[in-house]
Amino acid sequence: MSLKIETVLCRAGVMDNYSYLLTDKETGITAVIDPSESAPIVRRCKELGLTPQYVFNTHHHFDHTDANLQMKETFGARVVGAAADSRRIPGLDIEVRDGDSFMLGQSRAEIIRADGHTIGHILWYFPDDKALFTGDTLFNLCIGGLFEGTMEQMFSSLEKIKNLPDDTLFYPGHEYTMGGADFALYLNSDSPDLQHYLKKAQDRLRKGLPAGPVTLGEEKKCNPYLLAEHPEQLRKILG
Ligand SMILES: [Zn+2]
């Protein structure tokens, strides 16, 4: 494990976005994932003595990129995002594509394209650190809405996530756990895995912590959208 991960809540109470500060322990090189609001990120960076050299975006939506330009101005960060979003991500400096590797110091990220929520959405996967940043593709107990892609595209993106190792921790773009809980309970009220999942999440949220991260193994057992076995089933669940 060479990566230190700090969660920063942005747009609190409005959209409850999560940005993440990733620091490669060997070199101290830092990136901020999806900076949607400058103030909480700058504050946390000051507290921790961090200067992000990079912004990593998962997709173009404003509540993931709104502070890109401020990160460049304040820290001199360079913005890294999908080539497919080159015209839509503010301040994009470095384009990445599906299957690319990107080094944050000595920590290696793999870029996984995940169309569905948007076309050109990417996941940032750090296999050696067992960490996956899912943006608005996968949330705790739910998934992102289909703004641009088709059900088939979303299903195939979720398949890519399901194929990653179970002990991978995933870090979503919003705190939507309790929003997803009602529907998961409605479908699967007597699942002991789900009961356990929710108890842990509620305990953490009550303490003012993010509900996650949870492992993909846990998520696969409890998230109704990951339990769908084909696109048609996913369509039914989405209603
Ligand atoms: Zn989005």
Residues whose N, C-alpha, C, O or C-beta is under 5 A from the ligand:
A	BS01	ZN	H61 D136
